[in-house]
Amino acid sequence: MTTGTTDPVAAAFRRLRTAVETRTPCPPVRDLIGPDDETLAYAVQRRLTEAGVRDGRRPVGRKVGLTSPAVQRQLGVDRPDFGMLFDDMACAESAVISLDRLLQPRVEAEIAFVLADDVVDPGVTAVTVRRRIAYAVAALEIVDSRIAGWDISFADTVADNGSSGLFVLGADGVPLDAVEPAAVQMTMFVDGVAASTGSGDACLGDPLEALAWLARTALAHGDPLRAGDVVLSGALGPMVRVDQAMHVRADLTGLGSVEATFTTPVTKGGS
């Protein structure tokens, strides 16, 4: 970690902010804030959030990341994190998404929750958080990284807003008395071929546990979950790289389907 008079949080913020502005992946920031320092990593994330709000972006919820053992193995990390969701990250169901909006995208299927009430109980659990949920909905999260080559430690992904990109919610919200999140089975198809499978219990044992963890953690950070927030609760199975035009559909038992089409940008002068 950088020492002396250099502000490591400011330096990491500038590196990541430049990557966002120039749309050019940057080196990891762990040389500035260390690979595992949660306090510094979330401080960088807060600066990026504040900069986004100044730019006119509106927070609409949170994402929980690194909840699935399969994804933890893919990225070499061992604990959950969270990031902010903004209004300009939301894509319509069946959206057509140009890959020039992203740098190094990967897609994963999740259960999203939309909250009916604020969650300000520091002792909230998977049992009690159910009462704060308006409905659950199938979701795709398109994760992305400003860190070149996805060469990330835990602190790198936290600082980089949880490696967030875009998200797509399915068309049908389902109340929790009609579906048990931990029992949901997921299959994600790429161009009609199964590419990832998983289940609700792969997400910290129960997506409601992930939501309760997020609620407690967000409150401890002084920014609790609020009514109307969208929460992406974490991947149900392995991520899939999105490096070419493709159609992605995820089927989640009890929640229906959600899909998106990725397209490559048309180059000037091309046919």
Order of alpha helices (4+ residues) and beta strands (2+ residues): alpha-alpha-alpha-beta-alpha-beta-beta-beta-beta-alpha-beta-alpha-beta-beta-beta-alpha-beta-beta-beta-beta
